[in-house]
Amino acid sequence: MRVAIGTSRDITDRELRLASQMGCSGVVVPTPAAWSGRDRWDADDIARLRDRIEGFGLRLEALQNTPPAFLDPFRLGTADADRALEAYRHTVRAVGKAGVPILGYNWRPNQVYRTGHVAGRGGATFTAFDVADSTRPLSHEREYPADELWATFDRFAREILPVAADAGVRLALHPDDPPGFPIGGVARIMSSLGGYERARGLAHGSPAWSLLFCLGCWSEIGGNEYALHALETYASRGEIAYVHFRDVIGTVDRFQECFLGEGNVDIAEAIRILHRHGFDGCLIDDHVPHMEGDGDAGWPERGHAWSTGYLLGLIRGVTGT
């Protein structure tokens, strides 16, 4: 088990130096800003990024996601689904050819959604969600019920997971955030243990099937016991690719993010579960607080530094390593 850090889309030298100085194993990279506007990724670009990161003594642990436009046509089953499917096959093969072991994805055509911000300890700023303030117009012209999203996920599992397995890439599925109810008229099907078990069944034992286990999302879904039960379930099967280690106060209808140690989940027990099952992937901070000096936008380096240091100490304290 090791600690990495999530970069910004700009992946600056400053971020990479900080990760190296803190003793992180590597970084997890979201869709790079320099690759915006493309409909697929190529192995040469990914390899150049990997080489640059390795130049700081770090590894490129995972690519967090691809642009929504890569997946939306076949998540929603539009007329452009076949073209998008072929382009995504190319991207998955490119990730494998470039030597990156994990590609994150989700089945959420709408993005992470919050209704505001709140002040936490000492005035640090966190995101918050309240269903009472969450009314949104249709985001994709019409409603998309759960049965349609399950049908498109079934096709994804049949046609993309074999490509990923052949390329040596684990596809890591992230939960819905916020979980449970439609956003913009689009159902949220990865919002429960039952939903994940159904998705797992559609993977038919593919070695490319895995989870991007977002502890904060599982905490949103059902609090401490639910999150730890899900963690135990998938860690015991060796199906967790890497972990977003964050937490919230509250669940489903109303919650806010918080400093590690302040939320729903017994985070020391979460580390014990991962350690007990021999988890050897990385944990990264996620949705970190904006602390004094971080400003209102951009990559909050103080929040990242605090969260990463907390994680490194927590692992040492729980596991002795």
Backbone hydrogen bonds in HBPLUS format (Angstrom, degrees):
<---DONOR---> <-ACCEPTOR-->    atom                        ^
c    i                          cat <-CA-CA->   ^        H-A-AA   ^      H-
h    n   atom  resd res      DA  || num        DHA   H-A  angle D-A-AA Bond
n    s   type  num  typ     dist DA aas  dist angle  dist       angle   num
A0002-ARG N   A0281-GLY O   3.12 MM 279  6.40 152.8  2.19 151.1 155.8     1
A0283-LEU N   A0002-ARG O   2.85 MM 281  6.29 145.7  1.97 152.1 162.1     2
A0025-SER N   A0003-VAL O   2.86 MM  22  5.95 159.4  1.90 148.3 153.9     3
A0004-ALA N   A0283-LEU O   2.90 MM 279  6.01 163.7  1.93 153.2 158.7     4
A0005-ILE N   A0026-GLY O   3.21 MM  21  6.69 135.9  2.42 130.3 141.5     5
A0028-VAL N   A0005-ILE O   2.93 MM  23  6.12 153.3  2.00 143.3 146.8     6
A0007-THR N   A0028-VAL O   3.11 MM  21  6.40 159.6  2.15 160.6 165.7     7
A0011-ILE N   A0008-SER O   3.31 MM   3  5.40 144.8  2.45 100.1 108.9     8
A0033-ALA N   A0009-ARG O   2.93 MM  24  5.12 168.2  1.94 125.3 127.3     9
A0016-LEU N   A0012-THR O   3.14 MM   4  6.51 160.9  2.18 150.0 155.0    10
A0017-ARG N   A0013-ASP O   2.79 MM   4  6.01 158.9  1.84 155.8 161.3    11
A0018-LEU N   A0014-ARG O   3.00 MM   4  6.17 160.5  2.03 146.4 151.8    12
A0019-ALA N   A0015-GLU O   2.98 MM   4  6.24 158.9  2.02 148.5 154.1    13
A0020-SER N   A0016-LEU O   3.01 MM   4  6.24 157.9  2.06 145.6 151.4    14
A0021-GLN N   A0017-ARG O   2.83 MM   4  6.05 162.3  1.86 154.9 160.0    15
A0022-MET N   A0018-LEU O   2.96 MM   4  6.12 148.1  2.07 149.5 157.1    16
A0024-CYS N   A0019-ALA O   3.05 MM   5  5.38 160.2  2.09 167.6 161.6    17
A0023-GLY N   A0020-SER O   3.13 MM   3  5.29 152.1  2.21 103.8 112.4    18
A0059-ARG N   A0025-SER O   3.22 MM  34  6.51 139.1  2.40 123.9 135.6    19
A0027-VAL N   A0059-ARG O   2.98 MM  32  6.44 152.6  2.06 166.8 173.2    20
A0061-GLU N   A0027-VAL O   2.92 MM  34  5.75 141.2  2.07 150.4 161.0    21
A0029-VAL N   A0062-ALA O   3.12 MM  33  6.53 160.3  2.16 159.4 158.9    22
A0064-GLN N   A0029-VAL O   2.70 MM  35  5.55 163.8  1.73 140.1 145.4    23
A0035-TRP N   A0032-PRO O   2.96 MM   3  5.47 155.1  2.03 113.1 120.9    24
A0036-SER N   A0033-ALA O   3.18 MM   3  5.42 166.2  2.20 114.8 115.6    25
A0046-ILE N   A0042-ASP O   3.27 MM   4  6.58 164.7  2.29 153.2 157.6    26
A0047-ALA N   A0043-ALA O   2.83 MM   4  5.97 161.2  1.87 154.6 160.2    27
A0048-ARG N   A0044-ASP O   2.98 MM   4  6.18 153.5  2.05 144.8 151.5    28
A0049-LEU N   A0045-ASP O   3.09 MM   4  6.36 156.3  2.15 146.8 152.8    29
A0050-ARG N   A0046-ILE O   2.87 MM   4  6.18 161.2  1.91 151.3 157.0    30
A0051-ASP N   A0047-ALA O   2.86 MM   4  6.09 161.5  1.90 150.8 155.3    31
A0052-ARG N   A0048-ARG O   2.99 MM   4  6.20 155.0  2.06 144.6 151.3    32
A0053-ILE N   A0049-LEU O   3.02 MM   4  6.28 163.2  2.05 155.2 158.9    33
A0054-GLU N   A0050-ARG O   2.91 MM   4  6.13 160.1  1.95 152.3 158.4    34
A0055-GLY N   A0051-ASP O   3.04 MM   4  6.23 130.7  2.29 137.9 150.1    35
A0055-GLY N   A0052-ARG O   3.12 MM   3  5.11 133.5  2.34  94.3 107.2    36
A0056-PHE N   A0053-ILE O   2.99 MM   3  5.56 162.0  2.03 115.2 121.1    37
A0057-GLY N   A0054-GLU O   2.94 MM   3  5.04 157.9  1.99 112.9 114.9    38
A0063-LEU N   A0102-ILE O   3.10 MM  39  6.35 165.6  2.12 149.9 150.7    39
A0104-GLY N   A0063-LEU O   2.81 MM  41  6.19 169.3  1.82 164.2 167.8    40
A0070-PHE N   A0067-PRO O   2.89 MM   3  5.59 155.8  1.95 122.6 129.5    41
A0071-LEU N   A0068-PRO O   3.03 MM   3  5.53 132.6  2.26 110.7 121.8    42
A0072-ASP N   A0068-PRO O   2.79 MM   4  5.75 166.7  1.80 171.4 175.8    43
A0074-PHE N   A0071-LEU O   3.10 MM   3  5.86 125.7  2.41 119.9 131.4    44
A0075-ARG N   A0071-LEU O   2.79 MM   4  5.85 147.0  1.90 155.6 163.1    45
A0076-LEU N   A0072-ASP O   2.86 MM   4  5.74 159.6  1.90 151.7 154.8    46
A0077-GLY N   A0073-PRO O   2.95 MM   4  5.70 108.3  2.48 117.9 134.3    47
A0078-THR N   A0073-PRO O   2.78 MM   5  5.08 152.7  1.85 151.2 158.6    48
A0081-ALA N   A0078-THR O   3.11 MM   3  5.40 156.4  2.17 119.1 118.7    49
A0084-ALA N   A0080-ASP O   3.11 MM   4  6.33 167.2  2.13 157.2 161.1    50
A0085-LEU N   A0081-ALA O   2.85 MM   4  5.99 151.7  1.93 149.9 158.2    51
A0086-GLU N   A0082-ASP O   3.10 MM   4  6.35 159.1  2.14 149.4 153.3    52
A0087-ALA N   A0083-ARG O   3.03 MM   4  6.29 159.0  2.07 149.9 156.1    53
A0088-TYR N   A0084-ALA O   2.89 MM   4  6.08 150.0  1.98 145.0 153.3    54
A0089-ARG N   A0085-LEU O   3.00 MM   4  6.28 149.6  2.09 144.4 152.6    55
A0090-HIS N   A0086-GLU O   3.16 MM   4  6.46 155.9  2.22 144.7 150.2    56
A0091-THR N   A0087-ALA O   3.03 MM   4  6.38 154.3  2.10 144.6 151.3    57
A0092-VAL N   A0088-TYR O   2.90 MM   4  6.15 166.1  1.92 157.0 159.4    58
A0093-ARG N   A0089-ARG O   3.02 MM   4  6.24 165.2  2.04 152.9 156.9    59
A0094-ALA N   A0090-HIS O   2.92 MM   4  6.12 150.4  2.01 145.2 154.3    60
A0095-VAL N   A0091-THR O   2.93 MM   4  6.23 153.0  2.00 152.8 159.3    61
A0096-GLY N   A0092-VAL O   3.16 MM   4  6.47 162.3  2.19 150.5 154.2    62
A0097-LYS N   A0093-ARG O   2.86 MM   4  6.09 162.7  1.89 152.0 157.3    63
A0098-ALA N   A0094-ALA O   2.96 MM   4  6.07 148.0  2.07 146.0 153.5    64
A0100-VAL N   A0095-VAL O   3.14 MM   5  5.57 166.3  2.16 163.0 158.7    65
A0099-GLY N   A0096-GLY O   3.00 MM   3  5.19 158.1  2.05 107.1 113.9    66
A0170-ARG N   A0101-PRO O   2.91 MM  69  6.24 171.9  1.91 155.4 155.4    67
A0103-LEU N   A0170-ARG O   3.01 MM  67  6.34 161.2  2.04 158.7 161.6    68
A0172-ALA N   A0103-LEU O   2.97 MM  69  6.08 156.6  2.03 133.2 140.8    69
A0105-TYR N   A0172-ALA O   2.97 MM  67  6.09 149.7  2.06 154.3 149.6    70
A0174-HIS N   A0105-TYR O   2.92 MM  69  6.15 158.4  1.96 157.6 164.6    71
A0115-THR N   A0128-ALA O   2.96 MM  13  6.12 143.5  2.10 141.5 152.8    72
A0128-ALA N   A0116-GLY O   2.89 MM  12  5.33 148.1  1.99 144.9 138.7    73
A0118-VAL N   A0126-PHE O   2.81 MM   8  5.40 156.2  1.87 151.5 159.3    74
A0126-PHE N   A0118-VAL O   2.92 MM   8  5.40 164.2  1.95 159.7 164.4    75
A0120-GLY N   A0124-ALA O   2.60 MM   4  5.07 171.7  1.61 161.3 164.2    76
A0123-GLY N   A0120-GLY O   2.94 MM   3  5.30 155.5  2.00 140.1 136.1    77
A0124-ALA N   A0121-ARG O   3.19 MM   3  5.81 174.3  2.19 122.7 124.4    78
A0125-THR N   A0290-HIS O   3.02 MM 165  5.09 161.0  2.06 141.8 144.5    79
A0290-HIS N   A0125-THR O   3.13 MM 165  5.09 169.6  2.14 145.1 148.3    80
A0257-GLU N   A0127-THR O   3.00 MM 130  5.79 168.0  2.01 165.3 167.9    81
A0129-PHE N   A0255-PHE O   2.81 MM 126  5.44 163.9  1.84 168.3 167.8    82
A0255-PHE N   A0129-PHE O   2.96 MM 126  5.44 153.5  2.03 146.8 155.0    83
A0133-ASP N   A0130-ASP O   2.88 MM   3  5.62 158.1  1.93 123.0 129.5    84
A0131-VAL N   A0253-ASP O   2.74 MM 122  5.07 161.2  1.77 160.5 163.3    85
A0134-SER N   A0131-VAL O   3.13 MM   3  4.88 165.2  2.15 110.4 109.9    86
A0139-SER N   A0184-GLY O   2.98 MM  45  4.75 162.1  2.01 127.9 125.4    87
A0144-TYR N   A0185-GLY O   2.88 MM  41  6.24 159.4  1.93 146.0 149.5    88
A0187-ALA N   A0144-TYR O   2.97 MM  43  6.12 166.4  1.99 169.1 167.6    89
A0148-GLU N   A0145-PRO O   3.18 MM   3  5.74 133.6  2.41 111.2 121.8    90
A0149-LEU N   A0145-PRO O   3.43 MM   4  6.85 157.9  2.48 148.5 154.5    91
A0150-TRP N   A0146-ALA O   2.90 MM   4  6.18 155.4  1.96 158.6 166.0    92
A0151-ALA N   A0147-ASP O   3.11 MM   4  6.23 148.9  2.21 135.5 143.5    93
A0152-THR N   A0148-GLU O   3.09 MM   4  6.42 154.8  2.15 147.7 153.7    94
A0153-PHE N   A0149-LEU O   2.91 MM   4  6.10 151.7  1.99 143.8 152.2    95
A0154-ASP N   A0150-TRP O   2.93 MM   4  6.08 154.0  2.00 145.5 152.1    96
A0155-ARG N   A0151-ALA O   3.23 MM   4  6.53 153.0  2.30 140.0 146.3    97
A0156-PHE N   A0152-THR O   2.99 MM   4  6.27 159.1  2.03 147.0 152.7    98
A0157-ALA N   A0153-PHE O   2.84 MM   4  6.12 164.6  1.86 157.3 160.3    99
A0158-ARG N   A0154-ASP O   3.05 MM   4  6.28 155.8  2.11 146.7 152.9   100
A0159-GLU N   A0155-ARG O   2.90 MM   4  6.02 153.8  1.97 154.1 161.1   101
A0160-ILE N   A0156-PHE O   2.75 MM   4  5.31 160.0  1.79 151.7 155.1   102
A0163-VAL N   A0160-ILE O   3.05 MM   3  5.18 118.6  2.44 102.0 117.3   103
A0164-ALA N   A0160-ILE O   2.98 MM   4  6.30 160.4  2.02 159.0 164.8   104
A0165-ALA N   A0161-LEU O   2.90 MM   4  6.13 161.5  1.94 154.1 159.1   105
A0166-ASP N   A0162-PRO O   3.02 MM   4  6.17 158.5  2.07 144.2 149.6   106
A0167-ALA N   A0163-VAL O   2.98 MM   4  6.19 139.9  2.14 141.3 152.8   107
A0167-ALA N   A0164-ALA O   3.08 MM   3  4.96 122.1  2.43  92.0 107.2   108
A0168-GLY N   A0164-ALA O   2.97 MM   4  6.09 113.4  2.43 141.2 157.4   109
A0169-VAL N   A0164-ALA O   2.95 MM   5  5.02 173.6  1.95 147.1 146.4   110
A0168-GLY N   A0165-ALA O   3.23 MM   3  5.14 152.9  2.30  97.7 105.8   111
A0171-LEU N   A0208-ALA O   2.85 MM  37  5.60 153.6  1.91 144.3 151.3   112
A0173-LEU N   A0210-SER O   3.06 MM  37  6.38 167.8  2.08 134.3 131.9   113
A0212-LEU N   A0173-LEU O   3.08 MM  39  5.20 172.1  2.09 110.3 112.9   114
A0176-ASP N   A0190-MET O   2.87 MM  14  5.43 168.0  1.89 147.1 146.5   115
A0183-ILE N   A0186-VAL O   3.08 MM   3  5.38 148.7  2.18 144.8 142.6   116
A0186-VAL N   A0183-ILE O   3.07 MM   3  5.38 166.1  2.09 112.9 117.3   117
A0196-TYR N   A0192-SER O   3.06 MM   4  6.39 160.4  2.09 149.4 154.2   118
A0197-GLU N   A0193-LEU O   2.88 MM   4  6.09 153.8  1.95 149.2 156.7   119
A0198-ARG N   A0194-GLY O   3.00 MM   4  6.22 150.2  2.09 143.3 151.2   120
A0199-ALA N   A0195-GLY O   2.99 MM   4  6.28 160.1  2.03 148.2 153.5   121
A0200-ARG N   A0196-TYR O   2.81 MM   4  6.01 156.7  1.86 147.4 154.4   122
A0201-GLY N   A0197-GLU O   2.97 MM   4  6.16 151.2  2.06 141.0 148.1   123
A0202-LEU N   A0198-ARG O   3.13 MM   4  6.47 147.2  2.24 144.7 153.2   124
A0202-LEU N   A0199-ALA O   3.09 MM   3  5.10 119.3  2.48  94.6 109.5   125
A0203-ALA N   A0199-ALA O   3.14 MM   4  6.48 123.9  2.47 138.5 153.2   126
A0203-ALA N   A0200-ARG O   3.04 MM   3  5.09 140.4  2.20  97.0 108.9   127
A0204-HIS N   A0201-GLY O   3.20 MM   3  5.48 153.6  2.28 105.0 112.5   128
A0206-SER N   A0203-ALA O   3.11 MM   3  5.62 150.1  2.21 115.8 124.1   129
A0209-TRP N   A0206-SER O   3.15 MM   3  5.48 161.3  2.19 109.3 115.0   130
A0211-LEU N   A0239-GLU O   2.79 MM  28  6.15 145.1  1.91 155.1 166.3   131
A0241-ALA N   A0211-LEU O   2.84 MM  30  5.65 157.9  1.89 147.4 154.9   132
A0213-PHE N   A0242-TYR O   2.99 MM  29  6.34 136.1  2.19 166.4 163.1   133
A0244-HIS N   A0213-PHE O   2.98 MM  31  6.15 153.7  2.05 128.2 136.1   134
A0217-CYS N   A0214-CYS O   3.05 MM   3  5.37 120.5  2.42 104.1 118.1   135
A0218-TRP N   A0214-CYS O   3.13 MM   4  6.51 164.6  2.15 159.9 163.7   136
A0215-LEU N   A0244-HIS O   2.94 MM  29  5.94 147.2  2.05 153.7 159.8   137
A0219-SER N   A0215-LEU O   2.90 MM   4  6.10 145.6  2.02 144.6 154.9   138
A0220-GLU N   A0216-GLY O   2.89 MM   4  6.17 148.3  1.99 142.3 151.0   139
A0221-ILE N   A0217-CYS O   2.92 MM   4  6.24 148.5  2.02 147.5 156.3   140
A0222-GLY N   A0218-TRP O   3.20 MM   4  6.44 160.3  2.24 146.7 149.4   141
A0223-GLY N   A0219-SER O   2.84 MM   4  4.36 152.3  1.91 124.9 129.9   142
A0252-VAL N   A0220-GLU O   2.72 MM  32  5.30 162.6  1.75 140.2 144.9   143
A0227-ALA N   A0223-GLY O   2.99 MM   4  6.06 165.4  2.01 157.0 161.8   144
A0228-LEU N   A0224-ASN O   2.96 MM   4  6.12 168.8  1.97 160.4 163.3   145
A0229-HIS N   A0225-GLU O   2.92 MM   4  5.98 151.6  2.00 143.3 151.5   146
A0230-ALA N   A0226-TYR O   3.01 MM   4  6.24 160.8  2.04 150.2 154.9   147
A0231-LEU N   A0227-ALA O   2.94 MM   4  6.16 157.1  1.99 146.3 153.3   148
A0232-GLU N   A0228-LEU O   2.88 MM   4  6.03 161.4  1.91 146.5 151.3   149
A0233-THR N   A0229-HIS O   2.93 MM   4  6.12 158.5  1.98 147.2 153.3   150
A0234-TYR N   A0230-ALA O   3.10 MM   4  6.34 168.6  2.11 157.5 157.5   151
A0235-ALA N   A0231-LEU O   2.86 MM   4  5.78 156.6  1.91 150.9 158.6   152
A0236-SER N   A0232-GLU O   3.03 MM   4  5.83 156.0  2.09 140.1 146.3   153
A0239-GLU N   A0234-TYR O   3.03 MM   5  5.36 165.6  2.05 162.4 159.8   154
A0238-GLY N   A0235-ALA O   3.10 MM   3  5.05 154.3  2.17 100.7 108.7   155
A0243-VAL N   A0282-CYS O   3.07 MM  39  6.50 159.6  2.12 152.2 158.4   156
A0284-ILE N   A0243-VAL O   2.94 MM  41  6.33 157.1  2.00 166.1 172.8   157
A0245-PHE N   A0284-ILE O   2.86 MM  39  5.85 169.0  1.87 167.4 170.1   158
A0264-ASN N   A0248-VAL O   2.89 MM  16  6.15 150.3  1.98 165.0 159.7   159
A0249-ILE N   A0256-GLN O   2.82 MM   7  5.43 159.0  1.86 159.6 165.9   160
A0256-GLN N   A0249-ILE O   2.99 MM   7  5.43 148.3  2.09 143.6 153.5   161
A0254-ARG N   A0251-THR O   2.98 MM   3  5.73 160.4  2.02 145.4 139.2   162
A0262-GLU N   A0259-PHE O   3.09 MM   3  5.69 156.2  2.15 140.9 140.9   163
A0267-ILE N   A0265-VAL O   2.99 MM   2  5.43 111.7  2.47 110.4  93.3   164
A0269-GLU N   A0266-ASP O   3.09 MM   3  5.42 120.8  2.45 102.6 116.5   165
A0270-ALA N   A0266-ASP O   3.09 MM   4  6.51 145.1  2.22 143.0 153.6   166
A0271-ILE N   A0267-ILE O   3.14 MM   4  6.43 153.6  2.21 143.2 148.1   167
A0272-ARG N   A0268-ALA O   2.99 MM   4  6.33 154.3  2.06 144.2 151.9   168
A0273-ILE N   A0269-GLU O   2.91 MM   4  6.18 155.3  1.98 151.4 156.8   169
A0274-LEU N   A0270-ALA O   3.15 MM   4  6.44 166.8  2.17 149.9 152.6   170
A0275-HIS N   A0271-ILE O   2.88 MM   4  6.05 164.1  1.91 154.4 159.2   171
A0276-ARG N   A0272-ARG O   2.80 MM   4  5.89 159.9  1.84 149.7 155.6   172
A0277-HIS N   A0273-ILE O   3.18 MM   4  6.37 147.0  2.29 146.9 154.1   173
A0279-PHE N   A0274-LEU O   2.96 MM   5  5.20 165.9  1.98 159.7 155.2   174
A0278-GLY N   A0275-HIS O   3.10 MM   3  5.16 164.4  2.12 108.9 111.3   175
A0294-ASP N   A0291-MET O   2.82 MM   3  5.45 162.7  1.85 148.8 149.7   176
A0301-GLU N   A0299-TRP O   2.95 MM   2  5.81 113.6  2.40 118.1 101.9   177
A0304-HIS N   A0300-PRO O   2.98 MM   4  6.29 156.3  2.04 154.1 161.8   178
A0305-ALA N   A0301-GLU O   2.83 MM   4  5.95 157.1  1.89 143.3 149.9   179
A0306-TRP N   A0302-ARG O   2.90 MM   4  6.07 165.0  1.92 150.7 154.6   180
A0307-SER N   A0303-GLY O   3.03 MM   4  6.11 170.7  2.04 146.9 150.0   181
A0308-THR N   A0304-HIS O   2.89 MM   4  5.94 162.6  1.92 149.8 155.0   182
A0309-GLY N   A0305-ALA O   2.96 MM   4  6.02 163.6  1.99 147.1 152.1   183
A0310-TYR N   A0306-TRP O   2.96 MM   4  6.15 155.9  2.02 150.0 157.0   184
A0311-LEU N   A0307-SER O   2.99 MM   4  6.22 156.9  2.04 145.5 151.5   185
A0312-LEU N   A0308-THR O   2.93 MM   4  6.21 163.5  1.96 154.6 158.5   186
A0313-GLY N   A0309-GLY O   3.05 MM   4  6.21 162.8  2.08 148.4 152.8   187
A0314-LEU N   A0310-TYR O   2.83 MM   4  5.99 153.5  1.90 148.3 156.6   188
A0315-ILE N   A0311-LEU O   2.99 MM   4  6.17 166.1  2.01 156.0 158.0   189
A0316-ARG N   A0312-LEU O   3.17 MM   4  6.35 164.8  2.19 144.5 148.9   190
A0317-GLY N   A0313-GLY O   2.86 MM   4  6.01 160.8  1.90 149.7 155.3   191
A0318-VAL N   A0314-LEU O   2.94 MM   4  6.09 153.2  2.01 149.3 156.0   192
A0319-THR N   A0315-ILE O   2.82 MM   4  5.75 168.5  1.84 155.8 159.9   193
A0320-GLY N   A0316-ARG O   2.78 MM   4  4.76 139.4  1.94 125.0 135.1   194
